[in-house]
Amino acid sequence: MATYIMFGRYSQDAIGKISAERTQKATALIEQNGGKLREGYALLGETDLVIIVDLPDTERAMKSSVALSKLLGVSFATMPAISVSEFDRILA
């Protein structure tokens, strides 16, 4: 599994539809793509959400990102991430 960080911005329409039920649907969608939601954070500022997910590969990360955008009305920028210790090992 690879880790992906998803930075999201709500559309104006999506703000009025925020709910725990919608969050549950988003979590289920990630799981349907073979992934796991590690954590999600609501933010103040230019980015509204940060979601940390584990997914099997880039293809499923792309599918999840697009499907979540459709489901939630949130535009996501999705990026692969590795731990600093893994980064150090790679560059050693």
MINUNU-231285 format. One record per atom (N, C-alpha, C, CB): residue number from 1; atom name; x, y, z. Coordinates in nm, 3 decimals, decimal comma. Glycine has a CB too. Example, Ala and Ser with C-alpha at 12.3 -4.5 7.8 and 13.67 -1.06 7.14 Angstrom:
2
+--------+-------+---------+---------+---------+
: badren : sekol :      px :      py :      pz :
+--------+-------+---------+---------+---------+
:      1 :     N :   1,319 :  -0,569 :   0,780 :
:      1 :    CA :   1,230 :  -0,450 :   0,780 :
:      1 :     C :   1,320 :  -0,330 :   0,780 :
:      1 :    CB :   1,131 :  -0,447 :   0,905 :
:      2 :     N :   1,285 :  -0,225 :   0,708 :
:      2 :    CA :   1,367 :  -0,106 :   0,714 :
:      2 :     C :   1,290 :   0,003 :   0,787 :
:      2 :    CB :   1,408 :  -0,060 :   0,572 :
+--------+-------+---------+---------+---------+
//
This chain:
92
+--------+-------+---------+---------+---------+
: badren : sekol :      px :      py :      pz :
+--------+-------+---------+---------+---------+
:      1 :     N :   0,084 :  -0,118 :   0,000 :
:      1 :    CA :   0,000 :   0,000 :   0,000 :
:      1 :     C :   0,088 :   0,123 :   0,000 :
:      1 :    CB :  -0,095 :   0,000 :   0,121 :
:      2 :     N :   0,041 :   0,222 :  -0,071 :
:      2 :    CA :   0,110 :   0,351 :  -0,075 :
:      2 :     C :   0,023 :   0,455 :  -0,005 :
:      2 :    CB :   0,140 :   0,394 :  -0,221 :
:      3 :     N :   0,088 :   0,555 :   0,051 :
:      3 :    CA :   0,017 :   0,662 :   0,119 :
:      3 :     C :  -0,001 :   0,779 :   0,025 :
:      3 :    CB :   0,092 :   0,706 :   0,247 :
:      4 :     N :  -0,120 :   0,839 :   0,028 :
:      4 :    CA :  -0,151 :   0,957 :  -0,053 :
:      4 :     C :  -0,211 :   1,063 :   0,038 :
:      4 :    CB :  -0,249 :   0,921 :  -0,170 :
:      5 :     N :  -0,171 :   1,187 :   0,013 :
:      5 :    CA :  -0,227 :   1,302 :   0,082 :
:      5 :     C :  -0,318 :   1,373 :  -0,016 :
:      5 :    CB :  -0,115 :   1,398 :   0,138 :
:      6 :     N :  -0,441 :   1,398 :   0,026 :
:      6 :    CA :  -0,539 :   1,463 :  -0,061 :
:      6 :     C :  -0,578 :   1,597 :  -0,001 :
:      6 :    CB :  -0,665 :   1,374 :  -0,080 :
:      7 :     N :  -0,552 :   1,703 :  -0,074 :
:      7 :    CA :  -0,587 :   1,839 :  -0,032 :
:      7 :     C :  -0,715 :   1,878 :  -0,105 :
:      7 :    CB :  -0,471 :   1,942 :  -0,060 :
:      8 :     N :  -0,818 :   1,917 :  -0,031 :
:      8 :    CA :  -0,948 :   1,943 :  -0,093 :
:      8 :     C :  -1,002 :   2,082 :  -0,066 :
:      8 :    CB :  -1,047 :   1,843 :  -0,046 :
:      9 :     N :  -1,079 :   2,131 :  -0,166 :
:      9 :    CA :  -1,152 :   2,258 :  -0,155 :
:      9 :     C :  -1,297 :   2,233 :  -0,189 :
:      9 :    CB :  -1,090 :   2,368 :  -0,248 :
:     10 :     N :  -1,386 :   2,274 :  -0,098 :
:     10 :    CA :  -1,530 :   2,260 :  -0,121 :
:     10 :     C :  -1,578 :   2,358 :  -0,227 :
:     10 :    CB :  -1,608 :   2,281 :   0,009 :
:     11 :     N :  -1,672 :   2,312 :  -0,310 :
:     11 :    CA :  -1,746 :   2,405 :  -0,395 :
:     11 :     C :  -1,849 :   2,473 :  -0,306 :
:     11 :    CB :  -1,814 :   2,330 :  -0,518 :
:     12 :     N :  -1,906 :   2,583 :  -0,352 :
:     12 :    CA :  -2,009 :   2,653 :  -0,274 :
:     12 :     C :  -2,128 :   2,561 :  -0,248 :
:     12 :    CB :  -2,054 :   2,781 :  -0,346 :
:     13 :     N :  -2,167 :   2,484 :  -0,349 :
:     13 :    CA :  -2,279 :   2,392 :  -0,335 :
:     13 :     C :  -2,250 :   2,283 :  -0,232 :
:     13 :    CB :  -2,312 :   2,329 :  -0,470 :
:     14 :     N :  -2,127 :   2,234 :  -0,228 :
:     14 :    CA :  -2,091 :   2,124 :  -0,139 :
:     14 :     C :  -2,092 :   2,165 :   0,008 :
:     14 :    CB :  -1,955 :   2,071 :  -0,175 :
:     15 :     N :  -2,068 :   2,290 :   0,036 :
:     15 :    CA :  -2,064 :   2,336 :   0,175 :
:     15 :     C :  -2,197 :   2,309 :   0,245 :
:     15 :    CB :  -2,030 :   2,486 :   0,182 :
:     16 :     N :  -2,305 :   2,330 :   0,175 :
:     16 :    CA :  -2,437 :   2,309 :   0,234 :
:     16 :     C :  -2,475 :   2,163 :   0,251 :
:     16 :    CB :  -2,539 :   2,375 :   0,151 :
:     17 :     N :  -2,394 :   2,072 :   0,197 :
:     17 :    CA :  -2,425 :   1,929 :   0,203 :
:     17 :     C :  -2,333 :   1,851 :   0,296 :
:     17 :    CB :  -2,418 :   1,870 :   0,065 :
:     18 :     N :  -2,252 :   1,921 :   0,373 :
:     18 :    CA :  -2,159 :   1,855 :   0,466 :
:     18 :     C :  -2,240 :   1,777 :   0,570 :
:     18 :    CB :  -2,065 :   1,958 :   0,535 :
:     19 :     N :  -2,204 :   1,649 :   0,589 :
:     19 :    CA :  -2,272 :   1,567 :   0,690 :
:     19 :     C :  -2,186 :   1,446 :   0,723 :
:     19 :    CB :  -2,413 :   1,523 :   0,640 :
:     20 :     N :  -2,215 :   1,387 :   0,838 :
:     20 :    CA :  -2,147 :   1,264 :   0,879 :
:     20 :     C :  -2,179 :   1,151 :   0,782 :
:     20 :    CB :  -2,186 :   1,224 :   1,023 :
:     21 :     N :  -2,302 :   1,149 :   0,730 :
:     21 :    CA :  -2,342 :   1,046 :   0,634 :
:     21 :     C :  -2,257 :   1,054 :   0,507 :
:     21 :    CB :  -2,491 :   1,060 :   0,598 :
:     22 :     N :  -2,232 :   1,175 :   0,461 :
:     22 :    CA :  -2,149 :   1,192 :   0,341 :
:     22 :     C :  -2,006 :   1,148 :   0,368 :
:     22 :    CB :  -2,152 :   1,339 :   0,294 :
:     23 :     N :  -1,957 :   1,174 :   0,488 :
:     23 :    CA :  -1,822 :   1,128 :   0,525 :
:     23 :     C :  -1,816 :   0,976 :   0,524 :
:     23 :    CB :  -1,783 :   1,182 :   0,666 :
:     24 :     N :  -1,920 :   0,910 :   0,572 :
:     24 :    CA :  -1,925 :   0,765 :   0,570 :
:     24 :     C :  -1,924 :   0,710 :   0,427 :
:     24 :    CB :  -2,049 :   0,715 :   0,645 :
:     25 :     N :  -1,996 :   0,778 :   0,338 :
:     25 :    CA :  -1,997 :   0,737 :   0,197 :
:     25 :     C :  -1,858 :   0,752 :   0,135 :
:     25 :    CB :  -2,100 :   0,819 :   0,117 :
:     26 :     N :  -1,789 :   0,858 :   0,171 :
:     26 :    CA :  -1,653 :   0,881 :   0,119 :
:     26 :     C :  -1,558 :   0,773 :   0,169 :
:     26 :    CB :  -1,602 :   1,020 :   0,161 :
:     27 :     N :  -1,570 :   0,737 :   0,295 :
:     27 :    CA :  -1,485 :   0,631 :   0,352 :
:     27 :     C :  -1,513 :   0,499 :   0,281 :
:     27 :    CB :  -1,510 :   0,616 :   0,504 :
:     28 :     N :  -1,639 :   0,468 :   0,256 :
:     28 :    CA :  -1,676 :   0,345 :   0,186 :
:     28 :     C :  -1,620 :   0,344 :   0,044 :
:     28 :    CB :  -1,829 :   0,328 :   0,182 :
:     29 :     N :  -1,621 :   0,459 :  -0,023 :
:     29 :    CA :  -1,567 :   0,468 :  -0,158 :
:     29 :     C :  -1,418 :   0,436 :  -0,160 :
:     29 :    CB :  -1,593 :   0,607 :  -0,218 :
:     30 :     N :  -1,345 :   0,489 :  -0,063 :
:     30 :    CA :  -1,201 :   0,461 :  -0,053 :
:     30 :     C :  -1,179 :   0,311 :  -0,032 :
:     30 :    CB :  -1,136 :   0,542 :   0,064 :
:     31 :     N :  -1,260 :   0,251 :   0,054 :
:     31 :    CA :  -1,248 :   0,107 :   0,080 :
:     31 :     C :  -1,283 :   0,024 :  -0,042 :
:     31 :    CB :  -1,338 :   0,067 :   0,197 :
:     32 :     N :  -1,380 :   0,069 :  -0,122 :
:     32 :    CA :  -1,416 :  -0,003 :  -0,245 :
:     32 :     C :  -1,300 :  -0,003 :  -0,344 :
:     32 :    CB :  -1,539 :   0,061 :  -0,311 :
:     33 :     N :  -1,212 :   0,095 :  -0,334 :
:     33 :    CA :  -1,095 :   0,101 :  -0,421 :
:     33 :     C :  -0,974 :   0,033 :  -0,358 :
:     33 :    CB :  -1,061 :   0,246 :  -0,455 :
:     34 :     N :  -0,998 :  -0,047 :  -0,255 :
:     34 :    CA :  -0,891 :  -0,124 :  -0,192 :
:     34 :     C :  -0,810 :  -0,045 :  -0,091 :
:     34 :    CB :  -0,800 :  -0,176 :  -0,295 :
:     35 :     N :  -0,861 :   0,069 :  -0,050 :
:     35 :    CA :  -0,785 :   0,157 :   0,038 :
:     35 :     C :  -0,837 :   0,165 :   0,179 :
:     35 :    CB :  -0,781 :   0,290 :  -0,019 :
:     36 :     N :  -0,769 :   0,250 :   0,255 :
:     36 :    CA :  -0,806 :   0,274 :   0,393 :
:     36 :     C :  -0,786 :   0,422 :   0,424 :
:     36 :    CB :  -0,722 :   0,186 :   0,490 :
:     37 :     N :  -0,887 :   0,482 :   0,484 :
:     37 :    CA :  -0,876 :   0,620 :   0,530 :
:     37 :     C :  -0,797 :   0,619 :   0,660 :
:     37 :    CB :  -1,016 :   0,686 :   0,550 :
:     38 :     N :  -0,680 :   0,683 :   0,658 :
:     38 :    CA :  -0,601 :   0,693 :   0,782 :
:     38 :     C :  -0,656 :   0,802 :   0,872 :
:     38 :    CB :  -0,454 :   0,720 :   0,749 :
:     39 :     N :  -0,678 :   0,920 :   0,813 :
:     39 :    CA :  -0,725 :   1,034 :   0,891 :
:     39 :     C :  -0,771 :   1,142 :   0,797 :
:     39 :    CB :  -0,615 :   1,086 :   0,985 :
:     40 :     N :  -0,860 :   1,225 :   0,845 :
:     40 :    CA :  -0,905 :   1,341 :   0,770 :
:     40 :     C :  -0,911 :   1,461 :   0,863 :
:     40 :    CB :  -1,043 :   1,315 :   0,705 :
:     41 :     N :  -0,878 :   1,577 :   0,809 :
:     41 :    CA :  -0,877 :   1,700 :   0,888 :
:     41 :     C :  -0,949 :   1,811 :   0,813 :
:     41 :    CB :  -0,733 :   1,743 :   0,921 :
:     42 :     N :  -1,032 :   1,886 :   0,885 :
:     42 :    CA :  -1,093 :   2,007 :   0,831 :
:     42 :     C :  -0,999 :   2,122 :   0,867 :
:     42 :    CB :  -1,239 :   2,030 :   0,888 :
:     43 :     N :  -0,980 :   2,214 :   0,772 :
:     43 :    CA :  -0,885 :   2,324 :   0,790 :
:     43 :     C :  -0,952 :   2,459 :   0,769 :
:     43 :    CB :  -0,768 :   2,309 :   0,694 :
:     44 :     N :  -0,885 :   2,562 :   0,809 :
:     44 :    CA :  -0,923 :   2,699 :   0,778 :
:     44 :     C :  -0,820 :   2,751 :   0,678 :
:     44 :    CB :  -0,929 :   2,790 :   0,908 :
:     45 :     N :  -0,863 :   2,829 :   0,581 :
:     45 :    CA :  -0,770 :   2,885 :   0,483 :
:     45 :     C :  -0,803 :   2,841 :   0,343 :
:     45 :    CB :  -0,628 :   2,845 :   0,517 :
:     46 :     N :  -0,703 :   2,841 :   0,257 :
:     46 :    CA :  -0,724 :   2,808 :   0,115 :
:     46 :     C :  -0,761 :   2,662 :   0,094 :
:     46 :    CB :  -0,599 :   2,839 :   0,036 :
:     47 :     N :  -0,714 :   2,574 :   0,180 :
:     47 :    CA :  -0,747 :   2,432 :   0,172 :
:     47 :     C :  -0,850 :   2,401 :   0,281 :
:     47 :    CB :  -0,620 :   2,342 :   0,188 :
:     48 :     N :  -0,959 :   2,334 :   0,243 :
:     48 :    CA :  -1,066 :   2,303 :   0,338 :
:     48 :     C :  -1,048 :   2,169 :   0,407 :
:     48 :    CB :  -1,198 :   2,305 :   0,267 :
:     49 :     N :  -0,985 :   2,074 :   0,337 :
:     49 :    CA :  -0,969 :   1,938 :   0,389 :
:     49 :     C :  -0,831 :   1,885 :   0,357 :
:     49 :    CB :  -1,075 :   1,845 :   0,331 :
:     50 :     N :  -0,780 :   1,802 :   0,447 :
:     50 :    CA :  -0,664 :   1,718 :   0,417 :
:     50 :     C :  -0,704 :   1,578 :   0,457 :
:     50 :    CB :  -0,532 :   1,767 :   0,494 :
:     51 :     N :  -0,692 :   1,486 :   0,362 :
:     51 :    CA :  -0,727 :   1,346 :   0,387 :
:     51 :     C :  -0,602 :   1,263 :   0,360 :
:     51 :    CB :  -0,847 :   1,299 :   0,296 :
:     52 :     N :  -0,571 :   1,174 :   0,453 :
:     52 :    CA :  -0,456 :   1,084 :   0,438 :
:     52 :     C :  -0,512 :   0,944 :   0,417 :
:     52 :    CB :  -0,360 :   1,089 :   0,564 :
:     53 :     N :  -0,477 :   0,883 :   0,303 :
:     53 :    CA :  -0,529 :   0,752 :   0,268 :
:     53 :     C :  -0,416 :   0,659 :   0,226 :
:     53 :    CB :  -0,632 :   0,763 :   0,156 :
:     54 :     N :  -0,439 :   0,531 :   0,247 :
:     54 :    CA :  -0,352 :   0,427 :   0,192 :
:     54 :     C :  -0,428 :   0,361 :   0,080 :
:     54 :    CB :  -0,307 :   0,323 :   0,301 :
:     55 :     N :  -0,365 :   0,351 :  -0,035 :
:     55 :    CA :  -0,426 :   0,287 :  -0,153 :
:     55 :     C :  -0,323 :   0,197 :  -0,219 :
:     55 :    CB :  -0,480 :   0,394 :  -0,254 :
:     56 :     N :  -0,370 :   0,093 :  -0,289 :
:     56 :    CA :  -0,278 :  -0,004 :  -0,348 :
:     56 :     C :  -0,184 :   0,053 :  -0,455 :
:     56 :    CB :  -0,357 :  -0,115 :  -0,407 :
:     57 :     N :  -0,231 :   0,150 :  -0,533 :
:     57 :    CA :  -0,148 :   0,199 :  -0,644 :
:     57 :     C :  -0,200 :   0,333 :  -0,694 :
:     57 :    CB :  -0,143 :   0,096 :  -0,759 :
:     58 :     N :  -0,125 :   0,392 :  -0,786 :
:     58 :    CA :  -0,160 :   0,523 :  -0,840 :
:     58 :     C :  -0,292 :   0,520 :  -0,917 :
:     58 :    CB :  -0,049 :   0,575 :  -0,931 :
:     59 :     N :  -0,317 :   0,412 :  -0,989 :
:     59 :    CA :  -0,443 :   0,401 :  -1,063 :
:     59 :     C :  -0,563 :   0,414 :  -0,970 :
:     59 :    CB :  -0,449 :   0,267 :  -1,139 :
:     60 :     N :  -0,559 :   0,344 :  -0,858 :
:     60 :    CA :  -0,671 :   0,351 :  -0,764 :
:     60 :     C :  -0,674 :   0,484 :  -0,688 :
:     60 :    CB :  -0,665 :   0,235 :  -0,665 :
:     61 :     N :  -0,557 :   0,545 :  -0,673 :
:     61 :    CA :  -0,555 :   0,679 :  -0,613 :
:     61 :     C :  -0,626 :   0,778 :  -0,706 :
:     61 :    CB :  -0,409 :   0,725 :  -0,586 :
:     62 :     N :  -0,601 :   0,767 :  -0,836 :
:     62 :    CA :  -0,667 :   0,856 :  -0,933 :
:     62 :     C :  -0,817 :   0,830 :  -0,935 :
:     62 :    CB :  -0,607 :   0,836 :  -1,073 :
:     63 :     N :  -0,856 :   0,703 :  -0,938 :
:     63 :    CA :  -0,998 :   0,669 :  -0,938 :
:     63 :     C :  -1,067 :   0,723 :  -0,813 :
:     63 :    CB :  -1,017 :   0,517 :  -0,948 :
:     64 :     N :  -1,002 :   0,705 :  -0,700 :
:     64 :    CA :  -1,060 :   0,752 :  -0,573 :
:     64 :     C :  -1,072 :   0,903 :  -0,571 :
:     64 :    CB :  -0,976 :   0,706 :  -0,456 :
:     65 :     N :  -0,969 :   0,972 :  -0,617 :
:     65 :    CA :  -0,970 :   1,118 :  -0,617 :
:     65 :     C :  -1,084 :   1,173 :  -0,702 :
:     65 :    CB :  -0,836 :   1,171 :  -0,668 :
:     66 :     N :  -1,100 :   1,120 :  -0,822 :
:     66 :    CA :  -1,206 :   1,167 :  -0,911 :
:     66 :     C :  -1,343 :   1,129 :  -0,855 :
:     66 :    CB :  -1,188 :   1,107 :  -1,053 :
:     67 :     N :  -1,357 :   1,007 :  -0,806 :
:     67 :    CA :  -1,486 :   0,963 :  -0,752 :
:     67 :     C :  -1,524 :   1,044 :  -0,628 :
:     67 :    CB :  -1,481 :   0,814 :  -0,717 :
:     68 :     N :  -1,427 :   1,075 :  -0,542 :
:     68 :    CA :  -1,456 :   1,157 :  -0,425 :
:     68 :     C :  -1,496 :   1,298 :  -0,466 :
:     68 :    CB :  -1,335 :   1,162 :  -0,333 :
:     69 :     N :  -1,433 :   1,352 :  -0,568 :
:     69 :    CA :  -1,470 :   1,485 :  -0,617 :
:     69 :     C :  -1,615 :   1,486 :  -0,664 :
:     69 :    CB :  -1,378 :   1,528 :  -0,732 :
:     70 :     N :  -1,655 :   1,382 :  -0,737 :
:     70 :    CA :  -1,794 :   1,372 :  -0,784 :
:     70 :     C :  -1,891 :   1,356 :  -0,667 :
:     70 :    CB :  -1,809 :   1,254 :  -0,880 :
:     71 :     N :  -1,856 :   1,272 :  -0,573 :
:     71 :    CA :  -1,943 :   1,244 :  -0,459 :
:     71 :     C :  -1,959 :   1,364 :  -0,366 :
:     71 :    CB :  -1,890 :   1,126 :  -0,382 :
:     72 :     N :  -1,849 :   1,430 :  -0,338 :
:     72 :    CA :  -1,849 :   1,534 :  -0,235 :
:     72 :     C :  -1,863 :   1,676 :  -0,286 :
:     72 :    CB :  -1,725 :   1,524 :  -0,157 :
:     73 :     N :  -1,832 :   1,698 :  -0,414 :
:     73 :    CA :  -1,827 :   1,835 :  -0,464 :
:     73 :     C :  -1,702 :   1,907 :  -0,415 :
:     73 :    CB :  -1,951 :   1,912 :  -0,420 :
:     74 :     N :  -1,595 :   1,830 :  -0,397 :
:     74 :    CA :  -1,468 :   1,882 :  -0,349 :
:     74 :     C :  -1,364 :   1,860 :  -0,457 :
:     74 :    CB :  -1,425 :   1,814 :  -0,216 :
:     75 :     N :  -1,287 :   1,964 :  -0,488 :
:     75 :    CA :  -1,176 :   1,949 :  -0,582 :
:     75 :     C :  -1,055 :   1,903 :  -0,504 :
:     75 :    CB :  -1,147 :   2,083 :  -0,658 :
:     76 :     N :  -0,995 :   1,791 :  -0,545 :
:     76 :    CA :  -0,880 :   1,736 :  -0,474 :
:     76 :     C :  -0,752 :   1,747 :  -0,555 :
:     76 :    CB :  -0,904 :   1,592 :  -0,439 :
:     77 :     N :  -0,644 :   1,779 :  -0,485 :
:     77 :    CA :  -0,508 :   1,763 :  -0,536 :
:     77 :     C :  -0,451 :   1,646 :  -0,457 :
:     77 :    CB :  -0,420 :   1,897 :  -0,521 :
:     78 :     N :  -0,418 :   1,538 :  -0,526 :
:     78 :    CA :  -0,375 :   1,414 :  -0,460 :
:     78 :     C :  -0,229 :   1,388 :  -0,490 :
:     78 :    CB :  -0,462 :   1,294 :  -0,505 :
:     79 :     N :  -0,152 :   1,364 :  -0,384 :
:     79 :    CA :  -0,008 :   1,347 :  -0,399 :
:     79 :     C :   0,041 :   1,225 :  -0,322 :
:     79 :    CB :   0,066 :   1,471 :  -0,351 :
:     80 :     N :   0,134 :   1,149 :  -0,383 :
:     80 :    CA :   0,193 :   1,038 :  -0,308 :
:     80 :     C :   0,283 :   1,093 :  -0,198 :
:     80 :    CB :   0,273 :   0,943 :  -0,402 :
:     81 :     N :   0,293 :   1,016 :  -0,089 :
:     81 :    CA :   0,377 :   1,058 :   0,023 :
:     81 :     C :   0,452 :   0,938 :   0,078 :
:     81 :    CB :   0,292 :   1,125 :   0,133 :
:     82 :     N :   0,574 :   0,963 :   0,123 :
:     82 :    CA :   0,652 :   0,861 :   0,194 :
:     82 :     C :   0,701 :   0,921 :   0,324 :
:     82 :    CB :   0,771 :   0,808 :   0,106 :
:     83 :     N :   0,730 :   0,836 :   0,419 :
:     83 :    CA :   0,780 :   0,884 :   0,548 :
:     83 :     C :   0,919 :   0,944 :   0,530 :
:     83 :    CB :   0,783 :   0,770 :   0,652 :
:     84 :     N :   0,958 :   1,028 :   0,622 :
:     84 :    CA :   1,091 :   1,089 :   0,616 :
:     84 :     C :   1,198 :   0,981 :   0,629 :
:     84 :    CB :   1,108 :   1,196 :   0,726 :
:     85 :     N :   1,175 :   0,879 :   0,712 :
:     85 :    CA :   1,274 :   0,771 :   0,726 :
:     85 :     C :   1,291 :   0,695 :   0,594 :
:     85 :    CB :   1,232 :   0,674 :   0,838 :
:     86 :     N :   1,180 :   0,672 :   0,522 :
:     86 :    CA :   1,188 :   0,608 :   0,390 :
:     86 :     C :   1,260 :   0,699 :   0,291 :
:     86 :    CB :   1,047 :   0,573 :   0,337 :
:     87 :     N :   1,232 :   0,826 :   0,295 :
:     87 :    CA :   1,299 :   0,925 :   0,210 :
:     87 :     C :   1,450 :   0,922 :   0,235 :
:     87 :    CB :   1,242 :   1,066 :   0,236 :
:     88 :     N :   1,489 :   0,922 :   0,363 :
:     88 :    CA :   1,632 :   0,915 :   0,398 :
:     88 :     C :   1,696 :   0,787 :   0,344 :
:     88 :    CB :   1,652 :   0,922 :   0,550 :
:     89 :     N :   1,625 :   0,674 :   0,357 :
:     89 :    CA :   1,677 :   0,545 :   0,307 :
:     89 :     C :   1,699 :   0,549 :   0,156 :
:     89 :    CB :   1,581 :   0,430 :   0,344 :
:     90 :     N :   1,603 :   0,606 :   0,084 :
:     90 :    CA :   1,612 :   0,614 :  -0,062 :
:     90 :     C :   1,733 :   0,698 :  -0,104 :
:     90 :    CB :   1,483 :   0,674 :  -0,121 :
:     91 :     N :   1,756 :   0,806 :  -0,034 :
:     91 :    CA :   1,863 :   0,898 :  -0,072 :
:     91 :     C :   1,999 :   0,861 :  -0,016 :
:     91 :    CB :   1,828 :   1,035 :  -0,029 :
:     92 :     N :   2,003 :   0,760 :   0,071 :
:     92 :    CA :   2,131 :   0,719 :   0,131 :
:     92 :     C :   2,223 :   0,653 :   0,029 :
:     92 :    CB :   2,107 :   0,623 :   0,249 :
+--------+-------+---------+---------+---------+
//
